[in-house]
Amino acid sequence: MEWETLKLEGSGPVLQIVLNRPAVHNAINRQVLQELLDVCMEIERRPDCRCVILRGEGPSFSSGADLKEGMTRRGDAGGMMLWAKGGARVVDALTDLTPVTVAAVHGYAIGGGACLAMACDFRIAAESAQVSIRESRLGISLSWHSIPNVVHLVGPSRAKEMVMFGEMYSARTLLDYGFFDRVVPEDELEAAAFALAEKVVRQPPLPVLMTKASINALVKSHDRAVFHLDEAGVALTAGTRDAQEAARTVFSDETPVWEAR
């Protein structure tokens, strides 16, 4: 099966999902979301697959939402809700994949790109990796069922820091935070991801499967308590004057003037 925005590489117990829009740092648009859902379904039809590596082609893992497409949805509550729902479906599909998942992160992992990495069971970063969850800086609340994932990885205080301020974090800082499990030199990232995949494959299948399912069920047992805020929150925040002001000033030195209190 062929996709336009990603590739499914490998055979047997280890497969790779490769985000394949390198010219735009693997920015995520509607087509990427749909093809990620499709590839997750394809993987579930391959019972011999034990581990999936998610990585990006080119200079970055993923620069997040494609702003050329995303900016057109501002002021369109229905469109923003569909965008939030589409991202949440992908994050849930990655989280619930039967095989163990490993994100191999290099370059930028921004916004939705960080959300995809957080949906995986393990995250290995190259020294070059830089992560920013910048939705708040753009005047939009974080959705894609990802606020719980930030909290699970780095704890509530640092989750507030990362989501509220949208700053760029180095791989080493996020290793200290617990976001990344390991940081390696750039030229060792692929080998490190495959070494972890091979470690998974060497284990008896059923205990691994049951361990993943049980830990996910335990850790995520209360996540749904905040999921109702995802779509409504994005639709509300994206339609405000402050969101317009944030979008206008976020990449400039101009001081924004906020309306909400």
VOLOVO-71160 format. One line per field, with one value per residue: x, y, z negated of N, C-alpha, C in turn; residue number from 1; residue in one letter. Coordinates in steps of 0.2 Angstrom, whole numbers, plus 5000, padded with zeros to 4 digits. Atoms other than C-alpha are relative to their C-alpha. Example, Ala and Ser with C-alpha at 12.3 -4.5 7.8 and 13.67 -1.06 7.14 Angstrom:
<nodes>
nx <- c(5004  4996)
ny <- c(4994  4994)
nz <- c(5000  5001)
cax <- c(5062  5068)
cay <- c(4978  4995)
caz <- c(4961  4964)
cx <- c(5004  4996)
cy <- c(5006  5005)
cz <- c(5000  4997)
pos <- c(1  2)
code <- c(a  s)
</nodes>
This chain:
<nodes>
nx <- c(5004  4996  5003  4997  4996  4996  4998  5000  4994  4999  5005  4998  5001  4999  5002  4998  5004  4996  5003  4996  5001  4994  5000  5003  4998  5005  5006  5006  5007  5005  4998  4996  5004  5004  4995  4998  5006  5000  4994  5001  5005  4996  4996  5004  5002  4994  4999  4993  4996  4999  4997  5000  4996  5003  4995  5002  4995  4998  4997  5003  5005  5006  5001  5007  5006  4999  5003  5003  5007  5003  5002  5006  5005  5001  5006  5005  5001  5001  4994  4995  5002  4999  4993  4998  5003  4995  4994  5001  5001  4993  4997  5003  4998  4993  5000  5004  4997  4998  4992  4996  4998  4995  4999  4993  5001  4994  5002  5005  5006  5003  5007  5003  4994  4999  5006  4999  4995  5003  5004  4997  4998  4994  4998  4992  4998  4993  4998  5002  5007  5003  5007  5004  5007  5001  5006  5002  4997  5004  5006  5004  4999  4997  5005  4997  5000  4993  4998  4998  4993  4994  5000  4998  4993  4996  5003  5005  4997  4996  5005  5002  4995  4999  5006  5002  4995  4998  4993  4997  4996  4995  5000  4997  5005  5006  4998  5000  5007  5003  5003  4996  4998  4993  4997  4994  4998  5005  4999  5001  5007  5003  4997  5003  5007  5001  4998  5005  5005  4998  5000  5007  5002  4997  5004  5006  5005  5006  4999  4998  5007  5004  4997  5002  5008  5002  4997  5004  5006  4999  4998  5004  5006  5004  4999  5006  5004  4999  5000  5006  4997  4995  5003  5003  4995  4996  5005  5001  4994  4998  5005  4999  4995  4994  4996  4998  4994  4994  4998  4997  4994  4996  4993  4997  4998  5005  5004  5007  5004  5005  5007  5002  4996)
ny <- c(4994  4994  4994  4995  4996  5004  5006  5006  5003  5006  5006  5005  4998  4993  4996  4993  4995  4994  4994  4999  4993  4997  4993  4996  5003  5005  4996  5004  4997  5005  5006  5003  5004  5006  5005  5003  5005  5006  5005  5004  5006  5005  5003  5005  5006  5004  5002  5002  4994  5000  4993  4995  4994  4994  4995  4995  5000  4993  4997  5000  5005  4996  4993  4999  4998  4996  4994  4997  5003  4999  4994  4999  5002  4995  4997  5005  5004  5007  5002  5001  5006  5005  5001  5002  5007  5004  5001  5005  5007  5002  5001  5006  5006  5002  5002  5006  5005  5006  5000  4995  4995  4996  4994  4998  4993  4996  4994  4997  5004  4994  5000  5007  5005  5002  5005  5007  5003  5002  5006  5006  5003  4998  4995  4999  4993  4998  4994  4994  5000  4994  5001  4995  5001  4993  4998  4994  4994  4998  4999  5005  5005  5007  5005  5007  5004  5000  4997  5005  5003  4996  5001  5007  5001  4995  4998  4994  4993  4999  5000  4993  4996  5002  4999  4993  4995  5002  4999  5006  5003  5005  5007  5002  4998  5004  5007  4999  4999  5006  5000  5004  5006  5001  4995  5003  4996  5000  5005  5006  5001  5006  5006  5000  5002  5007  5004  5001  5005  5007  5002  5002  5006  5006  5002  5004  4995  4999  4996  4993  4997  4999  4995  4994  4999  4999  4993  4995  4999  4998  4993  4996  5001  4994  4995  4998  4995  4994  5001  4996  4993  4999  4997  4994  4995  4997  4996  4994  4996  4998  4995  4993  4995  5001  5005  4996  4996  5004  5002  4994  4998  5005  5000  4994  4997  4995  5002  5001  4996  5005  4998  5005  4999)
nz <- c(5000  4999  5002  4997  5005  5004  4997  5004  4998  5004  5000  5006  5007  5001  4995  5001  4997  4998  4998  4993  4997  5003  4998  5004  5006  5002  5003  5000  4997  5000  4996  5004  5005  4997  4998  5006  5002  4995  5001  5006  4998  4996  5005  5004  4996  4999  5006  5001  5002  5008  5001  4994  5001  4997  4999  4995  4994  4999  5006  5006  5001  4998  5002  5003  4995  4994  5001  4994  5001  5006  5001  4997  5004  5006  4999  4998  5006  4998  4997  5006  5003  4996  5000  5006  5000  4996  5004  5006  4997  4998  5007  5003  4996  5001  5007  5000  4995  5003  5000  5003  4996  5002  4996  4999  4999  4999  4998  5003  5002  5003  5000  4998  5000  5007  5002  4997  5003  5006  5000  5000  5007  5002  4996  5000  4997  4998  5004  4997  5000  5004  5000  5003  5000  4999  4999  5004  4997  4994  5002  4999  5006  4998  5000  4997  5006  5001  5007  5005  4998  5003  5007  5002  4999  5003  5006  4999  5000  4993  4994  5000  4998  4993  4996  5001  4997  4993  4999  4997  5005  4997  5001  5007  5005  5000  5003  5007  5002  5000  4994  4996  5004  4999  4995  4996  4994  4994  4995  5003  5002  4996  5003  5007  4999  4998  5006  5005  4997  5001  5007  5001  4996  5004  5006  4998  4998  5004  5006  4998  4998  5006  5004  4997  5000  5007  5002  4996  5004  5007  5000  4996  5002  5002  4995  4997  5004  4997  4993  4998  4999  4994  4994  5001  5002  4994  4996  5003  5001  4993  4997  5004  4997  5002  4996  4994  5002  5001  4993  4997  5003  5003  4997  5000  5007  5002  5006  4999  5005  5001  5002  5005  5007)
cax <- c(5000  5006  5004  5009  5015  5023  5031  5029  5046  5052  5044  5043  5044  5050  5042  5046  5033  5042  5035  5039  5036  5055  5053  5042  5050  5036  5022  5006  4990  4974  4981  4995  4983  4972  4987  4993  4976  4977  4995  4990  4976  4988  5000  4986  4983  5001  5002  5020  5025  5031  5039  5036  5048  5041  5053  5054  5063  5074  5080  5067  5055  5040  5037  5019  5003  5005  5002  4998  4983  4980  4979  4964  4954  4955  4938  4930  4924  4918  4935  4945  4935  4937  4956  4957  4946  4958  4973  4966  4961  4979  4986  4974  4978  4997  4994  4983  4994  4997  5016  5028  5031  5047  5049  5066  5067  5079  5078  5062  5047  5035  5017  5008  5025  5028  5011  5015  5031  5022  5010  5023  5029  5047  5056  5075  5082  5097  5107  5100  5082  5072  5055  5042  5023  5018  5000  4997  5009  4998  4983  4976  4973  4983  4972  4975  4972  4990  4989  4988  5003  5014  5009  5012  5030  5036  5024  5011  5023  5034  5019  5012  5028  5030  5012  5009  5025  5029  5047  5060  5068  5084  5086  5097  5084  5070  5080  5082  5063  5059  5052  5065  5071  5088  5099  5112  5123  5114  5123  5118  5099  5094  5105  5098  5080  5083  5093  5078  5066  5077  5077  5058  5057  5069  5056  5041  5027  5012  5020  5026  5008  5000  5012  5009  4990  4990  5002  4992  4976  4983  4991  4978  4963  4958  4963  4946  4940  4948  4946  4929  4940  4950  4938  4928  4943  4952  4936  4934  4952  4955  4940  4946  4954  4968  4972  4972  4984  4995  4996  5001  5014  5021  5036  5040  5047  5031  5022  5005  4990  4978  4959  4955  4959)
cay <- c(5000  5017  5034  5051  5059  5045  5028  5011  5003  4985  4968  4955  4960  4978  4991  5010  5024  5038  5055  5060  5079  5084  5100  5107  5098  5085  5098  5090  5093  5084  5071  5067  5063  5052  5043  5040  5032  5021  5015  5011  5000  4992  4988  4980  4968  4962  4951  4947  4965  4967  4985  5001  5015  5032  5044  5059  5060  5075  5088  5086  5074  5086  5104  5102  5109  5115  5133  5137  5125  5128  5147  5146  5138  5152  5159  5143  5134  5118  5117  5119  5106  5094  5097  5094  5078  5072  5074  5065  5050  5049  5051  5038  5026  5027  5025  5010  5001  4983  4983  4993  5010  5020  5038  5042  5061  5073  5091  5100  5091  5106  5106  5091  5083  5083  5075  5061  5058  5058  5045  5032  5020  5026  5041  5042  5059  5064  5078  5090  5087  5103  5102  5115  5114  5131  5131  5143  5155  5155  5158  5141  5128  5111  5097  5080  5072  5077  5087  5071  5064  5079  5077  5058  5061  5077  5079  5093  5108  5105  5101  5118  5126  5117  5120  5138  5146  5136  5138  5127  5114  5104  5086  5085  5096  5085  5069  5077  5081  5063  5067  5058  5040  5042  5055  5049  5057  5062  5048  5035  5038  5025  5012  5016  5015  4998  4992  4995  4987  4972  4971  4971  4957  4946  4946  4934  4942  4940  4947  4963  4965  4963  4974  4988  4986  4986  5001  5011  5007  5011  5028  5034  5029  5047  5055  5055  5067  5081  5075  5085  5101  5097  5101  5114  5122  5124  5130  5143  5149  5150  5161  5175  5191  5186  5171  5183  5194  5180  5174  5191  5194  5177  5178  5196  5207  5217  5216  5209  5218  5205  5207  5192  5193)
caz <- c(5000  5005  4996  5001  4985  4976  4979  4971  4971  4966  4964  4951  4932  4934  4945  4948  4950  4959  4960  4978  4981  4978  4988  4975  4960  4960  4956  4952  4963  4965  4977  4965  4951  4962  4969  4951  4946  4962  4958  4940  4947  4959  4945  4935  4949  4948  4933  4935  4931  4913  4914  4924  4925  4929  4937  4949  4966  4969  4956  4943  4935  4937  4936  4931  4939  4957  4954  4972  4969  4951  4952  4963  4950  4937  4935  4941  4925  4935  4944  4928  4920  4934  4934  4915  4917  4931  4921  4906  4917  4923  4905  4899  4913  4910  4891  4894  4907  4902  4906  4895  4902  4902  4908  4915  4914  4922  4927  4923  4914  4912  4907  4916  4919  4900  4898  4910  4901  4884  4890  4892  4878  4879  4886  4891  4896  4906  4898  4911  4906  4900  4894  4891  4887  4894  4895  4881  4889  4904  4894  4895  4881  4883  4889  4898  4881  4877  4860  4850  4860  4855  4837  4837  4844  4835  4820  4818  4814  4829  4840  4835  4839  4856  4862  4855  4861  4877  4875  4885  4875  4879  4880  4864  4854  4859  4854  4837  4837  4841  4858  4868  4862  4870  4880  4893  4906  4922  4932  4919  4918  4931  4923  4905  4911  4919  4904  4893  4906  4906  4887  4888  4901  4890  4876  4876  4885  4873  4857  4867  4875  4858  4849  4862  4861  4842  4839  4852  4843  4826  4831  4843  4832  4828  4845  4852  4838  4848  4866  4867  4867  4882  4897  4888  4880  4897  4906  4892  4890  4909  4912  4900  4904  4893  4904  4919  4909  4905  4923  4928  4916  4911  4923  4921  4907  4906  4889  4890  4882  4874  4872  4861  4842)
cx <- c(5004  4997  5005  5005  5004  5001  5000  5006  5001  4995  5002  4998  5001  4998  5002  4994  5004  4996  5004  4998  5007  5000  4997  5001  4994  4994  4994  4994  4995  5002  5005  4996  4996  5005  5003  4995  5001  5006  4999  4996  5004  5005  4996  4999  5007  5002  5007  5004  5000  5002  4999  5004  4997  5006  4999  5006  5002  5003  4997  4995  4993  4999  4993  4995  5003  4997  4997  4993  4996  4997  4993  4994  4998  4993  4994  5000  5000  5007  5005  4998  5001  5008  5002  4998  5005  5006  5000  4999  5007  5004  4998  5002  5007  5001  4998  5003  5002  5008  5002  5002  5006  5001  5007  5000  5006  4997  4994  4994  4996  4992  4997  5005  5002  4995  5001  5005  4998  4995  5003  5002  5007  5002  5008  5001  5007  5001  4997  4993  4998  4993  4996  4992  4997  4993  4997  5003  4996  4993  4995  5001  5003  4994  5003  5001  5007  5002  5001  5007  5006  5000  5003  5008  5004  4997  4996  5004  5003  4995  4997  5005  5001  4994  4998  5005  5003  5007  5004  5005  5005  4999  5002  4995  4995  5002  5000  4993  4996  4996  5003  5003  5008  5002  5006  5002  4996  5001  4999  4992  4997  5002  4997  4993  4999  5003  4994  4994  5002  4999  4992  4998  5003  4995  4994  4994  4994  5001  5001  4993  4996  5003  4998  4993  4999  5003  4996  4994  5000  5001  4995  4992  4995  5001  4994  4996  5002  5000  4994  5002  5003  4996  4997  5005  5004  4995  4999  5006  5002  4996  5001  5004  5007  5004  5002  5006  5006  5003  5004  5006  5005  5007  5003  5002  4994  4996  4993  4995  4994  4993  4997  5003  5000)
cy <- c(5006  5006  5005  5004  4996  4993  4995  4996  4994  4995  4996  5004  5008  5004  5008  5004  5006  5006  5003  5006  5004  5007  5005  4997  4996  5003  4995  5003  4994  4993  4996  4996  4994  4995  4996  4995  4994  4996  4997  4994  4995  4996  4995  4994  4996  4997  4998  5006  5001  5007  5005  5006  5006  5005  5005  5000  5008  5003  5000  4994  5003  5007  5002  5002  5004  5007  5003  4997  5002  5007  5002  4998  5004  5004  4995  4995  4993  4997  4999  4994  4993  4998  4997  4992  4995  4998  4995  4993  4997  4998  4993  4993  4998  4997  4993  4994  4994  4999  5006  5005  5004  5006  5002  5008  5004  5007  5003  4994  5006  4998  4993  4995  4998  4995  4993  4996  4997  4994  4993  4998  5003  5006  5001  5006  5000  5007  5006  5001  5006  4999  5006  4999  5007  5003  5006  5007  5003  5001  4995  4995  4993  4995  4994  4995  4999  5003  4994  4997  5004  4999  4993  5000  5005  5002  5007  5007  5001  5000  5007  5005  4999  5003  5008  5004  4998  5001  4994  4997  4995  4993  4998  5003  4995  4993  5001  5000  4993  4999  4995  4994  5000  5005  4997  5005  5000  4993  4993  4999  4994  4994  4999  4998  4992  4995  4999  4996  4993  4997  4998  4993  4994  4998  4996  5005  5002  5004  5008  5003  5002  5005  5007  5002  5002  5007  5005  5001  5003  5008  5004  4999  5006  5005  5002  5006  5007  5000  5005  5007  5001  5003  5007  5005  5003  5004  5007  5005  5003  5005  5007  5005  4999  4995  5004  5004  4996  4998  5005  5002  4995  5000  5007  5002  5005  4997  5000  5004  4995  5003  4996  5002  4993)
cz <- c(5000  4997  5002  4995  4995  5004  4994  5002  4996  5001  4994  4993  4999  5007  4999  5003  5001  5002  5006  5003  4998  5002  4995  4993  4997  4996  5001  5003  4999  5003  4996  4994  5003  5002  4993  4997  5005  4998  4993  5001  5004  4995  4996  5004  5002  4993  4998  4998  4992  4998  5006  4998  5004  5001  5006  5005  5000  4993  4994  4999  5002  4997  4998  5005  5006  4999  5006  5000  4994  4999  5003  4996  4994  5002  5002  4995  5003  5003  4995  4996  5003  5000  4993  4999  5004  4997  4994  5002  5001  4993  4997  5004  4999  4993  5000  5004  4996  4999  4995  5005  4997  5005  5000  5002  5001  5003  4996  4999  4997  5000  5001  5001  4993  4998  5003  4996  4993  5000  5000  4993  4998  5005  4999  5004  5002  4996  5003  4999  4995  5000  4997  5001  5000  5001  4996  5003  5006  4998  5000  4994  5003  5000  5002  4994  4997  4993  4995  5002  4997  4993  4998  5001  4996  4993  5001  5000  5006  5006  5000  5004  5008  5004  4999  5004  5007  5002  5004  4995  5004  4998  4993  4994  4999  4998  4993  4997  5000  5007  5005  4995  5001  5005  5003  5005  5006  5004  4996  4998  5003  4996  4993  5001  5002  4995  4995  5003  5000  4993  4999  5003  4997  4994  5003  5001  4995  4994  5002  5002  4994  4995  5003  4998  4992  4997  5003  4996  4994  5001  5003  4997  4999  5006  5003  4996  5003  5008  5003  5002  5006  5006  4998  4998  5006  5004  4996  5000  5007  5003  4996  5003  4997  5004  5007  4998  4999  5006  5003  4997  4998  5003  5001  4993  4997  4993  5001  4995  4999  4998  4994  4993  4997)
pos <- c(1  2  3  4  5  6  7  8  9  10  11  12  13  14  15  16  17  18  19  20  21  22  23  24  25  26  27  28  29  30  31  32  33  34  35  36  37  38  39  40  41  42  43  44  45  46  47  48  49  50  51  52  53  54  55  56  57  58  59  60  61  62  63  64  65  66  67  68  69  70  71  72  73  74  75  76  77  78  79  80  81  82  83  84  85  86  87  88  89  90  91  92  93  94  95  96  97  98  99  100  101  102  103  104  105  106  107  108  109  110  111  112  113  114  115  116  117  118  119  120  121  122  123  124  125  126  127  128  129  130  131  132  133  134  135  136  137  138  139  140  141  142  143  144  145  146  147  148  149  150  151  152  153  154  155  156  157  158  159  160  161  162  163  164  165  166  167  168  169  170  171  172  173  174  175  176  177  178  179  180  181  182  183  184  185  186  187  188  189  190  191  192  193  194  195  196  197  198  199  200  201  202  203  204  205  206  207  208  209  210  211  212  213  214  215  216  217  218  219  220  221  222  223  224  225  226  227  228  229  230  231  232  233  234  235  236  237  238  239  240  241  242  243  244  245  246  247  248  249  250  251  252  253  254  255  256  257  258  259  260  261)
code <- c(m  e  w  e  t  l  k  l  e  g  s  g  p  v  l  q  i  v  l  n  r  p  a  v  h  n  a  i  n  r  q  v  l  q  e  l  l  d  v  c  m  e  i  e  r  r  p  d  c  r  c  v  i  l  r  g  e  g  p  s  f  s  s  g  a  d  l  k  e  g  m  t  r  r  g  d  a  g  g  m  m  l  w  a  k  g  g  a  r  v  v  d  a  l  t  d  l  t  p  v  t  v  a  a  v  h  g  y  a  i  g  g  g  a  c  l  a  m  a  c  d  f  r  i  a  a  e  s  a  q  v  s  i  r  e  s  r  l  g  i  s  l  s  w  h  s  i  p  n  v  v  h  l  v  g  p  s  r  a  k  e  m  v  m  f  g  e  m  y  s  a  r  t  l  l  d  y  g  f  f  d  r  v  v  p  e  d  e  l  e  a  a  a  f  a  l  a  e  k  v  v  r  q  p  p  l  p  v  l  m  t  k  a  s  i  n  a  l  v  k  s  h  d  r  a  v  f  h  l  d  e  a  g  v  a  l  t  a  g  t  r  d  a  q  e  a  a  r  t  v  f  s  d  e  t  p  v  w  e  a  r)
</nodes>
